Every structure is written in structure tokens, then in C-alpha cells.
Amino acid sequence: MKTAPNATTVTGVLRSCHPAADGFGGEVEIEVAANETADPRADFIRPEPGRPLRAFYGELNDRPGGVRALVGRRVRVQLSFLGGPTGGRVVVRKLRAL
């Protein structure tokens, strides 16, 4: 079983980012300010304002303008929930500074 196509958009403050142990991507934490999802019925993630949201992000790097440079800043993030029969996770599709 796979999850249905879904998308969530939030704005908030990027609180942290930590690289994965295997060296590819890592985890970001966003303090959600607002859920801007167009269709709340299709929102699998259901983020709540004022609460932290953790997600996998495949583009953690140290280059200038990279995600690590955005820690502490307001961001808009597009997310999806990817899953299958053994579980799933929230994944960042797009992240940009506001």
C-alpha cells in the first residue's frame, strides 16, 4: 500500500538541520507558524502552528546560500508524506527563505 499523492505547505522558522549518518541529506526542524495547504482534506501531515515539524531533506550542504545558512530564519516549505507498507516519513520538496 502506498500513500495517495499529497502536498503540504507551511511557513515558519527553520530551527535546526542535522546531517544523516550515511552522509546523504538529513533532518530539518521547522517551528510552524502557519499551515498554507490549499486542501486541508488532502493534508496527510496536518502541521499545527506553534509546534515543531521534522522532515527529511536531501539537500543539506555547507555551500553559501544552502539550507544551513537559513537556520533561524523564516522559510516557506513544501512537504509530502511518502510511505509504504512498512511506514513513511515527511519529506521536503522545496524550501526557500521568506
OpenMM code with the backbone's topology and positions (N, CA, C; nanometers):
from openmm import Vec3, app, unit

residues = "MET LYS THR ALA PRO ASN ALA THR THR VAL THR GLY VAL LEU ARG SER CYS HIS PRO ALA ALA ASP GLY PHE GLY GLY GLU VAL GLU ILE GLU VAL ALA ALA ASN GLU THR ALA ASP PRO ARG ALA ASP PHE ILE ARG PRO GLU PRO GLY ARG PRO LEU ARG ALA PHE TYR GLY GLU LEU ASN ASP ARG PRO GLY GLY VAL ARG ALA LEU VAL GLY ARG ARG VAL ARG VAL GLN LEU SER PHE LEU GLY GLY PRO THR GLY GLY ARG VAL VAL VAL ARG LYS LEU ARG ALA LEU".split()
positions = [
    Vec3(0.0841, -0.1178, 0.0000),
    Vec3(0.0000, 0.0000, 0.0000),
    Vec3(0.0884, 0.1239, 0.0000),
    Vec3(0.0582, 0.2170, -0.0867),
    Vec3(0.1298, 0.3437, -0.0908),
    Vec3(0.0327, 0.4546, -0.0552),
    Vec3(0.0875, 0.5672, -0.0068),
    Vec3(0.0012, 0.6795, 0.0259),
    Vec3(-0.0434, 0.7485, -0.1022),
    Vec3(-0.1558, 0.8152, -0.0957),
    Vec3(-0.2073, 0.8913, -0.2087),
    Vec3(-0.1202, 1.0146, -0.2311),
    Vec3(-0.1218, 1.0707, -0.3517),
    Vec3(-0.0469, 1.1949, -0.3739),
    Vec3(-0.0933, 1.2999, -0.2730),
    Vec3(0.0006, 1.3713, -0.2152),
    Vec3(-0.0345, 1.4701, -0.1141),
    Vec3(0.0690, 1.5809, -0.1121),
    Vec3(0.0305, 1.6948, -0.0612),
    Vec3(0.1214, 1.8087, -0.0506),
    Vec3(0.0779, 1.8959, 0.0661),
    Vec3(0.1758, 1.9513, 0.1352),
    Vec3(0.1537, 2.0410, 0.2474),
    Vec3(0.2489, 2.1582, 0.2312),
    Vec3(0.2007, 2.2786, 0.2573),
    Vec3(0.2865, 2.3973, 0.2543),
    Vec3(0.2755, 2.4662, 0.3895),
    Vec3(0.3907, 2.4936, 0.4510),
    Vec3(0.3936, 2.5646, 0.5785),
    Vec3(0.4913, 2.6810, 0.5717),
    Vec3(0.4684, 2.7795, 0.6571),
    Vec3(0.5673, 2.8828, 0.6821),
    Vec3(0.6061, 2.8713, 0.8278),
    Vec3(0.7284, 2.9094, 0.8579),
    Vec3(0.7759, 2.9018, 0.9950),
    Vec3(0.9225, 2.9374, 1.0028),
    Vec3(0.9830, 2.9056, 1.1149),
    Vec3(1.1246, 2.9336, 1.1376),
    Vec3(1.2003, 2.8016, 1.1323),
    Vec3(1.3067, 2.7994, 1.0519),
    Vec3(1.3927, 2.6820, 1.0456),
    Vec3(1.4768, 2.6802, 1.1721),
    Vec3(1.4497, 2.5849, 1.2607),
    Vec3(1.5175, 2.5795, 1.3910),
    Vec3(1.6495, 2.5034, 1.3872),
    Vec3(1.6578, 2.3973, 1.3078),
    Vec3(1.7817, 2.3199, 1.3044),
    Vec3(1.7866, 2.2329, 1.1802),
    Vec3(1.9068, 2.1860, 1.1502),
    Vec3(1.9257, 2.0853, 1.0461),
    Vec3(2.0442, 1.9989, 1.0879),
    Vec3(2.0271, 1.8687, 1.0732),
    Vec3(2.1293, 1.7729, 1.1146),
    Vec3(2.1534, 1.6740, 1.0013),
    Vec3(2.2790, 1.6545, 0.9624),
    Vec3(2.3078, 1.5591, 0.8547),
    Vec3(2.2780, 1.4155, 0.8977),
    Vec3(2.2426, 1.3341, 0.7984),
    Vec3(2.2186, 1.1921, 0.8237),
    Vec3(2.3510, 1.1196, 0.8435),
    Vec3(2.3475, 1.0105, 0.9163),
    Vec3(2.4689, 0.9337, 0.9454),
    Vec3(2.5348, 0.8789, 0.8193),
    Vec3(2.4550, 0.8485, 0.7162),
    Vec3(2.5121, 0.7915, 0.5939),
    Vec3(2.5665, 0.8973, 0.4978),
    Vec3(2.5525, 1.0260, 0.5347),
    Vec3(2.6093, 1.1329, 0.4526),
    Vec3(2.5167, 1.1889, 0.3474),
    Vec3(2.3996, 1.1293, 0.3265),
    Vec3(2.3051, 1.1832, 0.2290),
    Vec3(2.1903, 1.2519, 0.2999),
    Vec3(2.1767, 1.3828, 0.2770),
    Vec3(2.0659, 1.4572, 0.3348),
    Vec3(2.0689, 1.4597, 0.4858),
    Vec3(1.9539, 1.4821, 0.5443),
    Vec3(1.9428, 1.4869, 0.6886),
    Vec3(1.8047, 1.5312, 0.7306),
    Vec3(1.7934, 1.5740, 0.8546),
    Vec3(1.6656, 1.6139, 0.9116),
    Vec3(1.6644, 1.7629, 0.9401),
    Vec3(1.5540, 1.8286, 0.9034),
    Vec3(1.5343, 1.9689, 0.9384),
    Vec3(1.4182, 1.9761, 1.0370),
    Vec3(1.4212, 2.0802, 1.1207),
    Vec3(1.3108, 2.1049, 1.2128),
    Vec3(1.2600, 2.2458, 1.1893),
    Vec3(1.1303, 2.2559, 1.1632),
    Vec3(1.0655, 2.3847, 1.1383),
    Vec3(0.9663, 2.4103, 1.2498),
    Vec3(0.9723, 2.5286, 1.3092),
    Vec3(0.8685, 2.5695, 1.4039),
    Vec3(0.7576, 2.6311, 1.3199),
    Vec3(0.6456, 2.5635, 1.3087),
    Vec3(0.5381, 2.6016, 1.2181),
    Vec3(0.4686, 2.7289, 1.2676),
    Vec3(0.4576, 2.8274, 1.1769),
    Vec3(0.3826, 2.9497, 1.2060),
    Vec3(0.2432, 2.9402, 1.1445),
    Vec3(0.2345, 2.8835, 1.0226),
    Vec3(0.1051, 2.8716, 0.9552),
    Vec3(0.1063, 2.7540, 0.8589),
    Vec3(-0.0081, 2.6892, 0.8493),
    Vec3(-0.0290, 2.5835, 0.7503),
    Vec3(-0.0996, 2.6484, 0.6321),
    Vec3(-0.0356, 2.6515, 0.5167),
    Vec3(-0.0907, 2.7175, 0.3984),
    Vec3(-0.1412, 2.6168, 0.2951),
    Vec3(-0.1704, 2.4967, 0.3372),
    Vec3(-0.2169, 2.3929, 0.2465),
    Vec3(-0.3509, 2.4324, 0.1857),
    Vec3(-0.3609, 2.4205, 0.0545),
    Vec3(-0.4827, 2.4617, -0.0158),
    Vec3(-0.6024, 2.3736, 0.0187),
    Vec3(-0.5817, 2.2425, 0.0281),
    Vec3(-0.6907, 2.1499, 0.0576),
    Vec3(-0.6599, 2.0722, 0.1853),
    Vec3(-0.7099, 2.1172, 0.3003),
    Vec3(-0.6794, 2.0507, 0.4273),
    Vec3(-0.7197, 1.9030, 0.4309),
    Vec3(-0.8180, 1.8613, 0.3520),
    Vec3(-0.8592, 1.7210, 0.3500),
    Vec3(-0.7519, 1.6308, 0.2912),
    Vec3(-0.6667, 1.6874, 0.2041),
    Vec3(-0.5602, 1.6094, 0.1407),
    Vec3(-0.4275, 1.6217, 0.2164),
    Vec3(-0.4305, 1.6876, 0.3303),
    Vec3(-0.3086, 1.7122, 0.4079),
    Vec3(-0.2828, 1.5957, 0.5026),
    Vec3(-0.1900, 1.5074, 0.4653),
    Vec3(-0.1566, 1.3921, 0.5485),
    Vec3(-0.0766, 1.4318, 0.6715),
    Vec3(-0.0024, 1.5409, 0.6635),
    Vec3(0.0912, 1.5788, 0.7697),
    Vec3(0.0219, 1.6527, 0.8833),
    Vec3(-0.0724, 1.7363, 0.8517),
    Vec3(-0.1513, 1.8141, 0.9485),
    Vec3(-0.0648, 1.8899, 1.0496),
    Vec3(0.0221, 1.9795, 1.0010),
    Vec3(0.1060, 2.0563, 1.0932),
    Vec3(0.0235, 2.1545, 1.1752),
    Vec3(0.0673, 2.1773, 1.2981),
    Vec3(-0.0027, 2.2678, 1.3879),
    Vec3(0.0840, 2.3899, 1.4166),
    Vec3(0.0282, 2.5121, 1.4033),
    Vec3(0.1048, 2.6320, 1.4355),
    Vec3(0.1574, 2.6279, 1.5788),
    Vec3(0.2838, 2.6695, 1.5948),
    Vec3(0.3473, 2.6715, 1.7249),
    Vec3(0.4170, 2.5411, 1.7621),
    Vec3(0.3999, 2.4386, 1.6809),
    Vec3(0.4601, 2.3080, 1.7096),
    Vec3(0.5746, 2.2806, 1.6127),
    Vec3(0.6743, 2.2052, 1.6557),
    Vec3(0.7843, 2.1704, 1.5648),
    Vec3(0.7414, 2.0615, 1.4663),
    Vec3(0.8006, 2.0665, 1.3484),
    Vec3(0.7766, 1.9669, 1.2447),
    Vec3(0.9118, 1.9209, 1.1935),
    Vec3(0.9358, 1.7914, 1.1958),
    Vec3(1.0630, 1.7361, 1.1479),
    Vec3(1.0401, 1.6693, 1.0135),
    Vec3(1.1386, 1.6873, 0.9231),
    Vec3(1.1267, 1.6293, 0.7896),
    Vec3(1.2640, 1.5957, 0.7340),
    Vec3(1.2683, 1.4971, 0.6450),
    Vec3(1.3913, 1.4623, 0.5749),
    Vec3(1.4133, 1.5633, 0.4625),
    Vec3(1.5397, 1.6058, 0.4454),
    Vec3(1.5753, 1.6969, 0.3371),
    Vec3(1.7020, 1.6449, 0.2718),
    Vec3(1.6972, 1.6192, 0.1434),
    Vec3(1.8096, 1.5592, 0.0720),
    Vec3(1.9191, 1.6547, 0.0320),
    Vec3(1.9015, 1.7852, 0.0546),
    Vec3(1.9979, 1.8829, 0.0064),
    Vec3(2.0704, 1.9586, 0.1170),
    Vec3(2.1054, 1.8921, 0.2253),
    Vec3(2.1846, 1.9577, 0.3293),
    Vec3(2.3276, 1.9699, 0.2792),
    Vec3(2.3799, 2.0906, 0.2811),
    Vec3(2.5191, 2.1116, 0.2402),
    Vec3(2.5695, 2.2407, 0.3034),
    Vec3(2.6976, 2.2647, 0.2905),
    Vec3(2.7576, 2.3829, 0.3526),
    Vec3(2.7832, 2.4961, 0.2536),
    Vec3(2.7338, 2.4835, 0.1314),
    Vec3(2.7615, 2.5887, 0.0332),
    Vec3(2.6917, 2.7185, 0.0732),
    Vec3(2.7479, 2.8327, 0.0313),
    Vec3(2.6811, 2.9600, 0.0611),
    Vec3(2.5396, 2.9599, 0.0041),
    Vec3(2.4450, 3.0046, 0.0837),
    Vec3(2.3056, 3.0059, 0.0416),
    Vec3(2.2354, 2.8727, 0.0610),
    Vec3(2.3050, 2.7730, 0.1149),
    Vec3(2.2449, 2.6430, 0.1402),
    Vec3(2.1512, 2.6486, 0.2602),
    Vec3(2.0873, 2.5377, 0.2874),
    Vec3(1.9871, 2.5323, 0.3937),
    Vec3(2.0462, 2.5649, 0.5311),
    Vec3(2.1694, 2.5281, 0.5554),
    Vec3(2.2288, 2.5574, 0.6874),
    Vec3(2.2394, 2.7075, 0.7123),
    Vec3(2.2514, 2.7852, 0.6067),
    Vec3(2.2574, 2.9311, 0.6208),
    Vec3(2.1219, 2.9903, 0.6589),
    Vec3(2.0155, 2.9108, 0.6481),
    Vec3(1.8804, 2.9591, 0.6773),
    Vec3(1.8335, 2.9294, 0.8194),
    Vec3(1.9139, 2.8607, 0.8985),
    Vec3(1.8746, 2.8297, 1.0366),
    Vec3(1.8504, 2.9599, 1.1114),
    Vec3(1.7337, 2.9686, 1.1762),
    Vec3(1.6948, 3.0889, 1.2494),
    Vec3(1.6130, 3.1866, 1.1667),
    Vec3(1.5953, 3.1583, 1.0389),
    Vec3(1.5205, 3.2487, 0.9501),
    Vec3(1.3834, 3.1916, 0.9169),
    Vec3(1.2942, 3.2815, 0.8729),
    Vec3(1.1601, 3.2390, 0.8289),
    Vec3(1.1707, 3.1740, 0.6919),
    Vec3(1.0983, 3.0644, 0.6746),
    Vec3(1.1026, 2.9892, 0.5498),
    Vec3(0.9617, 2.9459, 0.5084),
    Vec3(0.9459, 2.9163, 0.3810),
    Vec3(0.8252, 2.8514, 0.3286),
    Vec3(0.8711, 2.7149, 0.2786),
    Vec3(0.8006, 2.6122, 0.3200),
    Vec3(0.8425, 2.4752, 0.2904),
    Vec3(0.7267, 2.3982, 0.2289),
    Vec3(0.7546, 2.3312, 0.1166),
    Vec3(0.6584, 2.2395, 0.0562),
    Vec3(0.7010, 2.0981, 0.0938),
    Vec3(0.6068, 2.0217, 0.1472),
    Vec3(0.6354, 1.8886, 0.2003),
    Vec3(0.5409, 1.7848, 0.1418),
    Vec3(0.5838, 1.6601, 0.1481),
    Vec3(0.4989, 1.5459, 0.1145),
    Vec3(0.5216, 1.4375, 0.2189),
    Vec3(0.4229, 1.3533, 0.2355),
    Vec3(0.4399, 1.2353, 0.3178),
    Vec3(0.4571, 1.1183, 0.2230),
    Vec3(0.5720, 1.0514, 0.2309),
    Vec3(0.5993, 0.9353, 0.1470),
    Vec3(0.5956, 0.8115, 0.2348),
    Vec3(0.5203, 0.7118, 0.1926),
    Vec3(0.5094, 0.5937, 0.2760),
    Vec3(0.4757, 0.4695, 0.1981),
    Vec3(0.4829, 0.3613, 0.2684),
    Vec3(0.4518, 0.2312, 0.2117),
    Vec3(0.4056, 0.1387, 0.3215),
    Vec3(0.4093, 0.0085, 0.2973),
    Vec3(0.3565, -0.0866, 0.3944),
    Vec3(0.4352, -0.0940, 0.5246),
    Vec3(0.5603, -0.0481, 0.5255),
    Vec3(0.6400, -0.0563, 0.6480),
    Vec3(0.6560, 0.0776, 0.7189),
    Vec3(0.5847, 0.1799, 0.6763),
    Vec3(0.5936, 0.3100, 0.7406),
    Vec3(0.6138, 0.4212, 0.6394),
    Vec3(0.6545, 0.5377, 0.6873),
    Vec3(0.6731, 0.6515, 0.5989),
    Vec3(0.7415, 0.7650, 0.6708),
    Vec3(0.7635, 0.8731, 0.5943),
    Vec3(0.8237, 0.9913, 0.6555),
    Vec3(0.7858, 1.1160, 0.5781),
    Vec3(0.7975, 1.2294, 0.6461),
    Vec3(0.7740, 1.3597, 0.5861),
    Vec3(0.9010, 1.3994, 0.5124),
    Vec3(0.8856, 1.4459, 0.3882),
    Vec3(0.9995, 1.4805, 0.3030),
    Vec3(0.9820, 1.6223, 0.2486),
    Vec3(1.0899, 1.7013, 0.2534),
    Vec3(1.0899, 1.8372, 0.1979),
    Vec3(1.0994, 1.8281, 0.0467),
    Vec3(1.0083, 1.8929, -0.0225),
    Vec3(1.0146, 1.9005, -0.1681),
    Vec3(1.0799, 2.0314, -0.2115),
    Vec3(1.0529, 2.1381, -0.1368),
    Vec3(1.1094, 2.2686, -0.1701),
    Vec3(1.1165, 2.3520, -0.0430),
    Vec3(1.2262, 2.4239, -0.0244),
    Vec3(1.2453, 2.5068, 0.0937),
    Vec3(1.3097, 2.6370, 0.0481),
    Vec3(1.2486, 2.7494, 0.0866),
    Vec3(1.3083, 2.8786, 0.0493),
    Vec3(1.2868, 2.9807, 0.1605),
    Vec3(1.3770, 3.0757, 0.1656),
    Vec3(1.3695, 3.1823, 0.2654),
    Vec3(1.2594, 3.2796, 0.2285),
    Vec3(1.1989, 3.3402, 0.3290),
    Vec3(1.0978, 3.4446, 0.3075),
    Vec3(1.1605, 3.5815, 0.3229),
] * unit.nanometer
topology = app.Topology()
chain = topology.addChain("A")
for resn in residues:
    res = topology.addResidue(resn, chain)
    for name in ("N", "CA", "C"):
        topology.addAtom(name, app.Element.getBySymbol(name[0]), res)
